[in-house]
């Protein structure tokens, strides 16, 4: 078979021959004059030539030194009769401007052709990993969400039984996400809130599980009446566990140093596992305990209802056909309507078929907007599911600072109070009371730091 350009794919000999040939150039630039460029200390001006098959990345401290290496590379390619695809190359530059680093557009040539530049604020991809000036993972996050939506939608459209759709999800869909979940620096919280919610939406649809139903049983093994599947967040932890273990057990000392340098609070949770089986075992054990606690609490609840509460059952938080659900003792739990995955602080079901979902968040003043956005993203799918059972669903994003400052989004809370019949005086009374509790709580926490906490009445201390 005649190969016009590139490395022949699908056999072991072609990459080996290419590496043997290219090794001449690697040995050439390892010379001392190319490694230091006149500096007496190597650390002052590091030179890196990263080569993976026919993909190369050249990293230098100064633009002129990068150009010098590219010139040597161009001469070597002419000697070895190799062609450089300049249109597939790109340059990315960072320089120091006064007291901070900024991205700039370097001017580098190879074979007398200008190498395309990465636009300010844009990213480039090397070996499947995106890099930008801020070292963010926005591209990986966008691709993950888009890819999972496309794959799940494609599986959903097939004329298959739900069991076969779950089999495709478990064996095909999750494997397609593995690369992004391995190389991208993501948090487990982000994966749980943004990726798991997409997968769970389709799993509920295939199994006809309502939003108030739990998926804990589904995630158990077959011998425990489950379906032996797991959400993408578990796959993410498995990928990170494999990555961390590879760094730790690598025969290369530099790779071991990288593992030690990154053994911080973010990666400790992944270093605790020795294998992917341990991750899966820990996940399913958590759901088994969760189901056990639910069954125990439900049994205790119904015993209490049977013994004490049946005569008063018609009076439980119900006024004029409206029902209040709150995450407090003595109230109906919001999980009756929302399930256990996302449980807001308060639900108000009105007689006209409307449902108010109230979520309270307290934090620093600088995080008010971030808290509002985070809670919107977290409850978006839940609100969509609840909308199927109610005429109207309104989300009250009640974000308050530790000093009693309300976020701009909190005007919806006043609209809710107005719609249920509270006049202006009562509305202002509620707002003032909430501000008072926030300030008193902050003061109490400040006074009780490093001390034993009690449970006082905050309105009287």
C-alpha positions in Angstrom: 0.0 0.0 0.0 1.4 3.3 -1.0 1.2 6.0 1.7 1.4 9.6 0.3 1.9 11.4 3.6 1.6 10.9 7.3 2.1 7.7 9.3 0.3 4.6 8.2 -2.5 3.8 10.7 -3.3 0.4 12.0 0.1 -1.3 12.2 2.9 -1.4 14.7 5.9 -1.0 12.3 5.1 2.4 10.8 5.2 4.4 14.2 8.3 2.5 15.2 10.1 3.4 12.0 8.9 7.0 12.3 10.2 7.2 15.9 13.6 5.7 14.9 13.9 8.3 12.2 12.8 11.3 14.4 15.1 10.2 17.2 18.0 11.7 15.3 16.6 15.2 15.6 15.7 14.7 19.3 19.3 13.7 20.0 20.5 16.6 18.0 18.6 19.3 20.0 19.7 17.7 23.3 23.1 19.3 22.8 24.1 21.7 25.6 24.0 24.8 23.2 20.4 24.1 22.3 19.3 23.3 25.9 20.5 26.5 27.5 21.1 29.1 24.8 23.9 30.8 26.7 22.3 30.8 30.1 24.5 29.5 32.9 21.5 28.0 34.8 19.0 25.8 33.0 16.1 26.8 35.2 16.3 30.4 34.1 15.3 29.5 30.5 13.9 26.0 30.1 13.6 24.5 26.7 11.1 21.7 26.1 10.5 19.7 22.9 7.5 17.4 23.5 7.1 14.7 20.8 4.2 12.2 20.6 4.4 10.3 17.3 4.1 13.0 14.6 2.7 15.7 17.0 5.2 18.1 18.5 5.0 21.0 21.0 7.9 23.4 21.4 8.1 25.4 24.6 10.7 28.1 25.2 11.2 31.1 27.4 11.7 33.5 24.6 10.3 33.9 21.1 13.8 34.1 19.4 14.8 30.7 20.9 11.7 29.1 19.7 12.3 30.4 16.2 15.9 29.0 16.4 14.6 25.5 17.2 12.0 25.7 14.4 14.8 26.6 12.0 16.8 23.6 13.0 13.6 21.5 12.7 13.0 22.8 9.2 16.5 22.0 8.1 16.2 18.5 9.5 12.9 17.9 7.7 14.4 18.9 4.4 17.3 16.5 5.0 14.9 13.6 5.9 12.5 14.5 3.1 9.6 15.1 5.5 6.9 17.7 4.8 5.7 20.1 7.6 2.0 20.9 7.5 2.2 24.6 8.5 -1.6 24.9 8.2 -2.1 22.4 11.0 0.3 24.3 13.3 -0.4 27.1 15.7 1.4 29.4 18.1 0.4 30.5 21.6 2.3 33.1 23.5 2.3 34.5 27.1 4.5 37.4 28.1 4.9 39.6 31.2 3.5 43.1 30.9 4.5 45.4 33.8 3.3 43.3 36.8 1.1 40.7 35.2 1.2 38.1 32.4 -0.9 38.6 29.3 -1.5 36.6 26.1 0.1 37.9 22.9 0.4 36.9 19.3 3.9 35.6 18.6 5.4 35.8 15.1 7.1 32.5 14.2 8.0 31.2 10.8 8.7 27.6 9.6 9.9 26.9 6.1 9.4 30.6 5.4 5.7 30.4 6.2 4.0 32.3 9.0 2.5 29.9 11.6 -1.2 30.7 12.4 -1.7 32.4 15.7 -4.2 31.5 18.5 -6.6 34.5 18.9 -6.5 36.3 22.2 -8.9 34.5 24.6 -9.2 31.4 22.4 -7.8 27.9 23.1 -5.8 25.3 21.2 -5.9 21.5 21.4 -2.9 19.3 21.9 -3.3 15.5 22.2 -7.0 15.9 23.0 -6.5 18.5 25.8 -7.6 22.1 25.5 -5.2 24.9 26.7 -6.0 28.6 27.0 -4.5 31.5 28.9 -6.7 31.1 32.0 -6.2 27.3 31.9 -9.9 26.8 32.2 -11.9 23.7 31.1 -14.8 25.5 29.4 -14.2 23.7 26.1 -14.2 20.3 27.8 -17.3 21.1 29.7 -19.1 22.3 26.6 -18.1 19.2 24.6 -19.1 16.9 27.5 -22.6 18.4 27.8 -23.1 18.4 24.0 -21.7 14.9 23.5 -23.7 13.4 26.2 -26.9 15.0 25.0 -26.3 13.8 21.5 -25.5 10.2 22.5 -28.4 9.9 24.9 -30.8 11.4 22.4 -29.5 9.0 19.8 -30.0 6.0 22.1 -33.4 7.3 23.1 -34.6 7.5 19.5 -33.8 3.8 18.8 -36.7 1.3 18.8 -35.1 -0.7 21.6 -36.4 -2.1 24.9 -35.4 0.0 28.0 -33.0 -2.7 29.2 -31.1 -2.6 25.9 -31.0 1.2 26.0 -29.5 1.0 29.5 -27.0 -1.5 28.2 -25.9 0.9 25.4 -25.6 3.7 28.0 -23.5 1.6 30.3 -21.1 0.1 27.7 -21.0 2.7 25.0 -22.0 6.1 26.2 -19.9 6.2 29.3 -16.8 5.0 27.4 -17.2 7.9 25.0 -17.0 10.4 27.9 -13.9 8.7 29.4 -11.3 10.8 27.7 -12.7 14.2 28.7 -13.3 12.9 32.3 -9.6 11.9 32.4 -7.7 14.8 31.0 -9.9 17.7 32.0 -9.5 19.3 35.5 -13.2 19.0 36.6 -14.8 18.9 40.0 -17.0 16.1 41.1 -19.7 18.6 42.0 -19.8 20.0 38.5 -20.0 16.5 37.0 -22.8 15.5 39.4 -24.9 18.7 38.7 -24.4 19.0 35.0 -23.6 15.6 33.6 -25.5 13.2 35.9 -28.6 15.3 35.6 -28.7 14.6 31.8 -28.1 10.9 32.2 -30.6 10.6 35.0 -33.3 12.4 32.9 -33.1 9.7 30.2 -32.8 6.8 32.7 -36.0 8.0 34.4 -37.8 8.3 31.0 -36.8 4.8 30.0 -37.8 3.2 33.3 -40.8 5.5 33.8 -39.5 6.7 37.2 -41.1 10.0 38.3 -39.0 12.9 39.6 -40.1 12.1 43.1 -38.8 8.5 42.8 -35.3 7.5 43.8 -32.7 5.9 41.4 -30.8 4.3 44.3 -32.4 0.9 43.6 -31.5 1.1 39.9 -27.8 1.7 40.7 -27.5 -1.5 42.8 -26.2 -4.8 41.4 -28.5 -7.4 39.7 -28.3 -9.8 42.7 -29.7 -6.9 44.9 -32.6 -6.2 42.5 -30.8 -3.4 40.7 -29.7 -2.9 37.1 -25.9 -2.7 37.6 -25.6 0.8 36.1 -24.0 3.9 37.5 -24.0 7.7 36.7 -21.2 9.6 34.9 -19.9 11.0 38.1 -18.7 7.5 39.2 -17.1 7.0 35.8 -15.3 10.4 36.4 -13.9 9.2 39.7 -12.8 5.9 38.1 -11.0 7.8 35.3 -9.3 10.1 37.9 -8.3 7.0 40.0 -6.6 5.4 36.9 -4.8 8.6 36.1 -3.5 9.2 39.6 -2.4 5.6 39.9 -0.5 5.8 36.5 1.3 9.0 37.7 2.2 7.3 41.0 3.4 4.0 39.7 5.2 5.4 36.6 8.9 4.4 36.2 9.7 8.0 35.2 10.8 10.1 38.2 9.5 13.3 36.7 6.0 11.7 36.5 6.3 10.6 40.1 7.2 14.2 41.1 4.1 15.4 39.2 2.0 13.0 41.3 3.5 14.3 44.6 3.1 17.9 43.6 -0.6 17.4 42.8 -1.4 15.3 45.9 -3.4 18.2 47.3 -6.9 18.5 48.7 -8.5 18.1 45.3 -6.9 14.8 44.4 -6.8 13.2 47.9 -10.3 11.8 47.3 -9.0 9.9 44.2 -5.8 8.7 45.7 -7.8 6.9 48.4 -8.9 4.3 45.9 -6.6 1.5 44.6 -8.8 0.4 41.7 -11.9 1.2 39.8 -13.7 -1.7 41.5 -13.2 0.1 44.8 -14.9 3.2 43.4 -17.9 1.2 42.3 -18.1 -0.7 45.5 -18.0 2.5 47.6 -20.7 4.1 45.4 -23.1 1.2 45.7 -22.5 0.7 49.4 -23.5 4.4 49.9 -26.8 3.8 48.0 -27.5 0.6 50.0 -27.1 2.5 53.2 -29.3 5.3 51.9 -32.0 2.8 51.0 -31.7 1.1 54.4 -32.0 4.4 56.3 -35.0 5.4 54.2 -36.8 2.2 54.9 -36.0 2.5 58.6 -37.2 6.1 58.8 -40.3 5.4 56.8 -41.2 2.5 59.1 -40.8 4.7 62.1 -42.8 7.5 60.5 -45.8 5.2 59.7 -45.7 3.7 63.1 -45.9 7.2 64.6 -48.7 8.2 62.2 -50.7 5.1 63.0 -50.3 5.6 66.8 -50.7 9.4 67.2 -51.4 11.4 64.0 -54.3 9.7 62.2 -56.9 11.9 64.0 -55.0 15.1 62.9 -54.0 14.0 59.4 -56.4 16.4 57.7 -54.8 19.4 59.4 -51.1 18.8 58.4 -49.9 22.1 57.0 -52.9 22.5 54.7 -54.8 25.8 54.5 -57.5 26.6 51.8 -56.3 23.8 49.6 -52.7 24.9 49.7 -50.0 22.6 51.2 -46.6 23.6 52.6 -43.6 21.3 52.4 -40.5 22.2 54.3 -37.2 20.6 55.2 -38.0 20.9 58.9 -39.3 18.7 61.7 -43.0 18.7 61.9 -43.6 19.5 58.2 -44.1 17.3 55.1 -40.8 16.7 53.4 -40.2 18.3 50.0 -38.8 15.0 48.8 -42.4 13.8 48.5 -42.6 15.9 45.3 -39.0 16.3 44.3 -37.3 13.0 45.2 -34.1 12.6 47.1 -31.6 13.9 44.5 -32.5 17.6 44.8 -34.5 18.7 47.8 -35.2 22.4 48.1 -35.8 24.1 51.4 -39.5 24.8 50.9 -42.4 24.0 48.6 -45.7 25.8 48.5 -48.4 24.0 46.5 -51.4 26.3 45.9 -55.0 25.4 45.3 -54.8 26.9 41.7 -52.3 24.3 40.6 -49.2 26.6 41.1 -46.1 25.4 42.9 -43.5 27.7 44.4 -40.0 26.2 44.9 -38.0 28.2 47.5 -34.3 27.6 47.9 -32.4 29.6 50.5 -28.7 30.2 50.2 -26.5 32.2 52.6 -22.9 33.3 51.8 -20.6 36.2 51.4 -21.7 39.3 49.7 -19.2 38.8 46.9 -20.7 35.4 46.1 -24.4 36.5 45.8 -24.5 36.4 42.0 -22.5 33.2 41.8 -24.9 31.5 44.3 -27.9 32.6 42.2 -26.5 31.2 39.0 -25.3 28.0 40.7 -28.8 27.3 42.2 -30.5 28.1 38.9 -28.3 25.5 37.1 -28.8 23.0 39.9 -32.6 23.0 39.9 -33.2 23.6 36.1 -34.0 19.9 35.4 -36.1 19.5 38.6 -38.3 22.5 37.6 -38.8 21.1 34.2 -39.9 17.7 35.6 -42.2 19.4 38.2 -43.8 21.5 35.4 -45.4 18.3 34.0 -47.5 17.9 37.2 -48.4 21.5 37.9 -50.0 24.3 36.0 -47.2 26.7 36.9 -43.9 26.2 38.7 -42.0 29.3 40.0 -38.5 29.1 41.4 -37.8 31.5 44.3 -34.0 31.9 44.4 -33.6 33.4 47.9 -29.9 34.3 48.1 -28.9 36.3 51.3 -25.5 37.3 52.5 -24.2 36.7 56.0 -25.0 40.4 56.8 -28.6 40.1 55.7 -28.1 41.6 52.2 -30.6 40.3 49.6 -29.5 39.5 46.1 -31.3 41.2 43.2 -33.0 37.9 42.3 -34.9 38.0 45.6 -37.7 40.2 44.2 -39.4 36.9 43.2 -39.8 36.2 46.9 -41.8 39.4 47.4 -43.9 38.5 44.4 -44.7 35.1 46.0 -45.7 36.8 49.3 -47.9 39.2 47.3 -49.6 36.4 45.4 -50.5 34.5 48.5 -52.2 37.5 50.0 -49.7 39.2 52.3 -49.9 43.0 52.3 -46.8 45.3 52.2 -46.5 45.5 55.9 -46.4 41.7 56.4 -44.0 41.4 53.5 -41.6 44.0 55.1 -42.0 42.2 58.4 -40.8 38.9 56.8 -37.9 40.6 55.2 -36.8 42.4 58.4 -37.1 39.1 60.3 -34.9 37.3 57.8 -32.3 40.0 57.9 -32.3 39.9 61.7 -31.8 36.2 61.8 -29.0 36.3 59.3 -27.1 39.0 61.3 -27.7 37.3 64.6 -26.6 33.9 63.2 -23.4 35.4 61.8 -22.6 37.1 65.1 -23.3 33.9 67.1 -21.1 31.8 64.8 -18.3 34.4 65.1 -18.6 34.4 68.9 -18.6 30.5 69.1 -15.6 29.9 66.9 -13.4 27.1 68.3 -16.1 26.5 71.0 -18.9 24.0 71.6 -22.0 25.0 69.7 -25.5 25.0 71.2 -28.9 25.5 69.6 -30.2 28.9 71.0 -33.2 30.9 70.0 -31.5 33.4 67.8 -34.2 36.0 68.1 -33.7 36.3 71.9 -29.9 36.1 72.3 
